[in-house]
Amino acid sequence: MKKSTLKIISIVLIILSFWLGMKLERELAGWDEIGKPLFEKEQVYFPNKKTSIYLKSKNWGLTADHQISVISTKPDFEFQPDSISEYIFHGFGGIIYKVENDTLKIYSTQKPKVPPKFESEINVEIIEIKDNLEWIKLNDKIKNGYQKFE
C-alpha cells in the first residue's frame, strides 16, 4: 500500500514539475522583449505629387522612457534617426499635423533643425507651439483635418 501511494505521489510530482516548467518557460520567453525598441510609423500620402512622407517614432529603454520621432522620406519601419535627412523630435511631446495641398504642417512644442538634405517635393512647415492652451485648442481640432502622431 505504501509503495503504490509513493508511486502515485511521485507521478503527480513529476507531472506538476513538468507543467510548472512549461509555464515558467513561457513566462521567461517574453522577458527578452523588455527593453527592445518599439516602432510606430504613419504614412502621409500626397496624391497631387504621388509621393509620401513618413512620421516615425521609436520608444526604448527598460521602462520605455525614451522616445524619438522623425519626419522622413524613407519608408523603412525600424530606423536610426538621421539629422542630415530627417526632422528629429526628442521626447514625448507628440506631433499634430495637417496636410494642405503640397505642404505638411507640423505643430509641435519643439522646433527641430531643418535637415540639409531632406529631399522631397513636399514642403514641411514646422509651427512651434509655445503654451499648453494653444496645444489644447489644437487637440480640439483633430477631427477637422488635423491629425495626431505620438
Backbone as CSV, one residue per row, in Angstrom:
resi,resn,N_x,N_y,N_z,CA_x,CA_y,CA_z,C_x,C_y,C_z
1,MET,0.818,-1.190,0.000,0.000,0.000,0.000,0.867,1.260,0.000
2,LYS,1.922,1.237,0.769,2.800,2.402,0.857,3.545,2.624,-0.458
3,LYS,3.923,1.516,-1.126,4.656,1.654,-2.381,3.764,2.234,-3.472
4,SER,2.506,1.836,-3.569,1.603,2.351,-4.598,1.285,3.831,-4.340
5,THR,1.123,4.217,-3.077,0.894,5.622,-2.738,2.120,6.452,-3.084
6,LEU,3.293,5.934,-2.813,4.541,6.621,-3.130,4.702,6.792,-4.636
7,LYS,4.314,5.777,-5.425,4.393,5.861,-6.879,3.441,6.928,-7.414
8,ILE,2.215,6.964,-6.882,1.220,7.948,-7.326,1.693,9.355,-7.007
9,ILE,2.202,9.549,-5.805,2.717,10.868,-5.405,3.888,11.260,-6.307
10,SER,4.762,10.330,-6.615,5.905,10.603,-7.490,5.440,11.003,-8.882
11,ILE,4.459,10.308,-9.427,3.937,10.621,-10.767,3.280,12.007,-10.773
12,VAL,2.494,12.287,-9.734,1.842,13.602,-9.624,2.897,14.704,-9.538
13,LEU,3.958,14.489,-8.754,5.030,15.481,-8.632,5.766,15.680,-9.959
14,ILE,5.985,14.608,-10.687,6.644,14.727,-11.998,5.774,15.522,-12.960
15,ILE,4.478,15.220,-12.986,3.551,15.949,-13.866,3.486,17.424,-13.460
16,LEU,3.394,17.698,-12.169,3.367,19.083,-11.680,4.657,19.826,-12.033
17,SER,5.785,19.162,-11.866,7.078,19.770,-12.201,7.145,20.099,-13.688
18,PHE,6.685,19.186,-14.537,6.681,19.411,-15.973,5.778,20.590,-16.321
19,TRP,4.570,20.635,-15.740,3.620,21.710,-16.000,4.186,23.066,-15.549
20,LEU,4.755,23.121,-14.361,5.350,24.369,-13.856,6.541,24.802,-14.710
21,GLY,7.327,23.853,-15.159,8.458,24.171,-16.032,8.006,24.783,-17.337
22,MET,6.952,24.235,-17.939,6.405,24.783,-19.185,5.860,26.194,-18.965
23,LYS,5.158,26.390,-17.862,4.590,27.700,-17.553,5.710,28.732,-17.336
24,LEU,6.748,28.357,-16.623,7.878,29.238,-16.380,8.612,29.558,-17.684
25,GLU,8.772,28.587,-18.545,9.454,28.798,-19.830,8.682,29.797,-20.683
26,ARG,7.348,29.683,-20.709,6.524,30.631,-21.469,6.649,32.042,-20.909
27,GLU,6.684,32.136,-19.601,6.807,33.449,-18.957,8.158,34.086,-19.269
28,LEU,9.200,33.323,-19.166,10.549,33.849,-19.410,10.796,34.170,-20.874
29,ALA,10.072,33.525,-21.773,10.247,33.776,-23.206,9.903,35.225,-23.554
30,GLY,8.956,35.827,-22.848,8.573,37.204,-23.102,9.539,38.225,-22.521
31,TRP,10.409,37.795,-21.646,11.328,38.725,-20.994,12.362,39.294,-21.941
32,ASP,12.700,38.599,-23.014,13.705,39.132,-23.929,13.174,40.324,-24.718
33,GLU,11.847,40.557,-24.671,11.252,41.714,-25.336,11.431,42.989,-24.519
34,ILE,11.724,42.858,-23.232,11.874,44.022,-22.356,13.095,44.820,-22.802
35,GLY,12.891,46.104,-22.990,13.987,46.975,-23.369,14.194,47.097,-24.869
36,LYS,13.577,46.228,-25.663,13.701,46.347,-27.117,12.890,47.547,-27.587
37,PRO,13.376,48.229,-28.608,12.636,49.398,-29.098,11.293,49.021,-29.723
38,LEU,10.321,49.896,-29.523,9.012,49.766,-30.161,8.909,50.849,-31.229
39,PHE,8.544,50.461,-32.426,8.484,51.391,-33.545,7.041,51.640,-33.956
40,GLU,6.757,52.871,-34.376,5.469,53.261,-34.944,5.772,53.989,-36.250
41,LYS,4.870,53.853,-37.214,5.051,54.556,-38.489,3.693,54.927,-39.042
42,GLU,3.601,56.138,-39.568,2.383,56.597,-40.209,2.757,57.216,-41.550
43,GLN,2.088,56.774,-42.590,2.348,57.282,-43.933,1.383,58.423,-44.230
44,VAL,1.921,59.545,-44.727,1.099,60.676,-45.147,1.269,60.786,-46.655
45,TYR,0.197,60.477,-47.382,0.257,60.425,-48.842,-0.236,61.739,-49.446
46,PHE,0.476,62.215,-50.464,0.124,63.427,-51.182,-0.229,63.037,-52.613
47,PRO,-1.517,62.921,-52.922,-1.921,62.415,-54.237,-1.505,63.315,-55.405
48,ASN,-1.446,64.638,-55.189,-1.051,65.545,-56.285,0.373,65.275,-56.749
49,LYS,1.240,64.923,-55.837,2.652,64.667,-56.154,2.959,63.177,-56.250
50,LYS,1.983,62.345,-55.899,2.154,60.884,-55.900,3.378,60.463,-55.086
51,THR,3.475,61.034,-53.914,4.585,60.724,-53.011,4.085,60.714,-51.570
52,SER,4.911,60.190,-50.694,4.558,60.105,-49.270,5.671,60.640,-48.399
53,ILE,5.282,61.050,-47.233,6.216,61.384,-46.155,5.813,60.495,-44.990
54,TYR,6.781,60.115,-44.175,6.526,59.179,-43.088,6.825,59.831,-41.749
55,LEU,5.892,59.668,-40.826,6.100,60.058,-39.439,6.425,58.770,-38.701
56,LYS,7.571,58.759,-38.036,8.005,57.531,-37.371,8.445,57.862,-35.953
57,SER,8.242,56.898,-35.059,8.726,57.082,-33.691,9.354,55.787,-33.200
58,LYS,10.236,55.968,-32.237,10.949,54.841,-31.633,10.947,55.060,-30.127
59,ASN,10.399,54.098,-29.383,10.428,54.110,-27.910,11.367,53.006,-27.466
60,TRP,12.189,53.293,-26.464,13.084,52.265,-25.964,13.401,52.530,-24.507
61,GLY,14.126,51.600,-23.926,14.520,51.698,-22.526,13.801,50.643,-21.704
62,LEU,14.349,50.355,-20.561,13.792,49.319,-19.696,12.331,49.601,-19.355
63,THR,12.006,50.874,-19.157,10.625,51.251,-18.858,10.012,52.057,-20.006
64,ALA,10.592,51.950,-21.197,10.132,52.679,-22.395,10.048,54.173,-22.115
65,ASP,11.072,54.699,-21.455,11.068,56.098,-21.061,11.892,56.998,-21.984
66,HIS,12.224,56.507,-23.170,12.932,57.308,-24.171,12.140,57.260,-25.473
67,GLN,12.013,58.406,-26.128,11.311,58.432,-27.407,11.976,59.432,-28.326
68,ILE,11.993,59.075,-29.600,12.450,59.981,-30.642,11.495,59.810,-31.816
69,SER,11.108,60.917,-32.440,10.218,60.884,-33.593,10.898,61.599,-34.739
70,VAL,10.621,61.153,-35.956,11.223,61.774,-37.133,10.178,61.983,-38.226
71,ILE,10.455,62.962,-39.078,9.737,63.132,-40.334,10.737,62.726,-41.398
72,SER,10.344,61.750,-42.206,11.296,61.134,-43.117,10.670,60.872,-44.481
73,THR,11.527,60.753,-45.475,11.085,60.328,-46.805,11.317,58.835,-46.988
74,LYS,11.970,58.210,-46.016,12.298,56.779,-46.102,11.187,55.953,-45.464
75,PRO,10.701,54.924,-46.171,9.581,54.139,-45.652,9.955,53.045,-44.648
76,ASP,11.243,52.818,-44.403,11.617,51.714,-43.510,11.000,51.907,-42.123
77,PHE,10.568,50.775,-41.547,9.853,50.775,-40.268,10.814,50.980,-39.101
78,GLU,11.816,50.129,-38.999,12.830,50.286,-37.948,13.892,51.241,-38.471
79,PHE,14.293,52.195,-37.644,15.182,53.250,-38.134,16.124,53.735,-37.047
80,GLN,17.165,54.391,-37.504,18.047,55.184,-36.666,17.902,56.619,-37.168
81,PRO,17.671,57.594,-36.296,17.470,58.970,-36.762,18.698,59.500,-37.490
82,ASP,18.437,60.257,-38.548,19.497,60.822,-39.382,19.282,62.335,-39.461
83,SER,20.096,63.102,-38.747,19.923,64.556,-38.685,20.239,65.241,-40.014
84,ILE,20.850,64.537,-40.938,21.172,65.109,-42.252,19.925,65.119,-43.154
85,SER,19.095,64.074,-43.054,17.976,63.956,-43.993,16.599,63.850,-43.322
86,GLU,16.522,63.984,-42.008,15.240,63.852,-41.319,15.069,64.941,-40.256
87,TYR,13.826,65.362,-40.082,13.484,66.245,-38.967,13.397,65.362,-37.724
88,ILE,14.026,65.770,-36.636,14.086,64.933,-35.434,13.453,65.670,-34.250
89,PHE,12.540,64.951,-33.569,11.884,65.457,-32.367,12.260,64.535,-31.211
90,HIS,12.779,65.096,-30.137,13.190,64.310,-28.972,12.115,64.381,-27.903
91,GLY,11.798,63.248,-27.289,10.875,63.231,-26.160,9.453,62.875,-26.549
92,PHE,8.549,63.056,-25.583,7.180,62.591,-25.708,6.184,63.702,-26.022
93,GLY,6.609,64.762,-26.668,5.726,65.901,-26.905,4.539,65.629,-27.811
94,GLY,4.665,64.713,-28.737,3.602,64.472,-29.697,3.653,65.486,-30.827
95,ILE,3.037,65.102,-31.935,3.018,65.949,-33.125,1.581,65.994,-33.627
96,ILE,1.105,67.191,-33.911,-0.177,67.358,-34.584,0.159,67.859,-35.979
97,TYR,-0.504,67.282,-36.980,-0.168,67.689,-38.344,-1.419,67.859,-39.188
98,LYS,-1.235,68.606,-40.274,-2.314,68.853,-41.216,-1.717,68.925,-42.613
99,VAL,-2.401,68.311,-43.571,-1.977,68.347,-44.963,-2.739,69.468,-45.657
100,GLU,-1.999,70.372,-46.296,-2.601,71.451,-47.085,-1.896,71.483,-48.431
101,ASN,-2.590,71.037,-49.460,-2.040,70.941,-50.812,-0.748,70.125,-50.801
102,ASP,0.373,70.778,-51.100,1.661,70.086,-51.134,2.527,70.445,-49.935
103,THR,1.871,70.776,-48.822,2.582,71.160,-47.607,2.097,70.305,-46.438
104,LEU,3.056,69.843,-45.669,2.758,69.145,-44.423,3.036,70.121,-43.292
105,LYS,1.977,70.546,-42.609,2.127,71.480,-41.493,2.258,70.658,-40.220
106,ILE,3.341,70.882,-39.503,3.641,70.164,-38.272,3.534,71.143,-37.107
107,TYR,2.714,70.787,-36.131,2.578,71.582,-34.905,3.212,70.782,-33.781
108,SER,4.163,71.398,-33.096,4.887,70.705,-32.041,5.392,71.703,-31.016
109,THR,5.682,71.192,-29.823,6.279,72.046,-28.794,7.776,72.202,-29.029
110,GLN,8.313,71.471,-29.991,9.732,71.554,-30.341,9.881,72.121,-31.750
111,LYS,10.961,72.792,-31.992,11.265,73.277,-33.335,12.594,72.646,-33.744
112,PRO,12.536,71.525,-34.477,13.782,70.858,-34.865,14.523,71.642,-35.948
113,LYS,15.797,71.346,-36.072,16.595,71.958,-37.131,16.140,71.415,-38.481
114,VAL,16.201,72.273,-39.491,15.875,71.834,-40.842,17.046,71.002,-41.348
115,PRO,16.779,69.749,-41.732,17.873,68.899,-42.215,18.372,69.386,-43.578
116,PRO,19.678,69.451,-43.755,20.218,69.996,-45.010,19.909,69.159,-46.245
117,LYS,19.666,67.873,-46.083,19.422,67.019,-47.252,18.066,66.313,-47.180
118,PHE,17.044,67.035,-46.743,15.688,66.495,-46.749,15.175,66.653,-48.173
119,GLU,15.165,65.571,-48.916,14.846,65.628,-50.345,13.425,65.138,-50.587
120,SER,12.527,66.116,-50.772,11.132,65.785,-51.020,10.486,66.915,-51.807
121,GLU,9.488,66.541,-52.595,8.698,67.538,-53.313,7.696,68.206,-52.378
122,ILE,7.546,67.653,-51.198,6.589,68.149,-50.210,7.278,69.166,-49.311
123,ASN,6.635,70.283,-49.108,7.141,71.291,-48.182,6.741,70.890,-46.766
124,VAL,7.663,71.034,-45.841,7.373,70.774,-44.435,7.466,72.103,-43.701
125,GLU,6.377,72.463,-43.064,6.326,73.711,-42.305,6.176,73.354,-40.833
126,ILE,7.154,73.763,-40.030,7.135,73.487,-38.597,6.587,74.710,-37.871
127,ILE,5.534,74.505,-37.101,4.938,75.572,-36.317,5.104,75.202,-34.850
128,GLU,5.899,75.998,-34.146,6.182,75.705,-32.731,5.040,76.210,-31.857
129,ILE,4.562,75.330,-30.997,3.505,75.672,-30.048,4.192,76.105,-28.753
130,LYS,3.871,77.291,-28.297,4.581,77.872,-27.150,3.945,77.534,-25.802
131,ASP,2.613,77.361,-25.758,1.990,77.139,-24.451,0.937,76.026,-24.516
132,ASN,0.543,75.558,-23.349,-0.394,74.441,-23.254,-1.790,74.802,-23.757
133,LEU,-2.211,76.038,-23.590,-3.540,76.445,-24.043,-3.653,76.313,-25.557
134,GLU,-2.615,76.725,-26.260,-2.596,76.596,-27.721,-2.614,75.118,-28.134
135,TRP,-1.882,74.272,-27.398,-1.850,72.832,-27.673,-3.234,72.202,-27.452
136,ILE,-3.911,72.616,-26.395,-5.248,72.096,-26.096,-6.226,72.494,-27.203
137,LYS,-6.135,73.726,-27.685,-7.009,74.173,-28.774,-6.765,73.356,-30.042
138,LEU,-5.508,73.058,-30.321,-5.184,72.232,-31.497,-5.724,70.816,-31.338
139,ASN,-5.625,70.260,-30.146,-6.159,68.920,-29.889,-7.660,68.868,-30.169
140,ASP,-8.359,69.959,-29.906,-9.797,70.010,-30.170,-10.097,70.005,-31.667
141,LYS,-9.136,70.404,-32.505,-9.331,70.467,-33.954,-8.979,69.165,-34.665
142,ILE,-8.581,68.141,-33.929,-8.102,66.912,-34.550,-9.149,66.297,-35.477
143,LYS,-10.404,66.438,-35.190,-11.446,65.863,-36.051,-11.671,66.686,-37.316
144,ASN,-11.139,67.884,-37.383,-11.371,68.787,-38.520,-10.135,68.928,-39.406
145,GLY,-9.609,67.824,-39.877,-8.466,67.875,-40.803,-7.112,67.783,-40.131
146,TYR,-7.057,67.964,-38.840,-5.815,67.821,-38.099,-5.705,66.385,-37.605
147,GLN,-4.487,65.878,-37.527,-4.274,64.537,-37.026,-3.134,64.559,-36.023
148,LYS,-3.102,63.537,-35.162,-2.093,63.484,-34.118,-1.225,62.249,-34.281
149,PHE,0.061,62.434,-34.104,1.012,61.332,-34.123,1.811,61.376,-32.833
150,GLU,1.791,60.265,-32.095,2.524,60.227,-30.827,3.540,59.134,-30.858
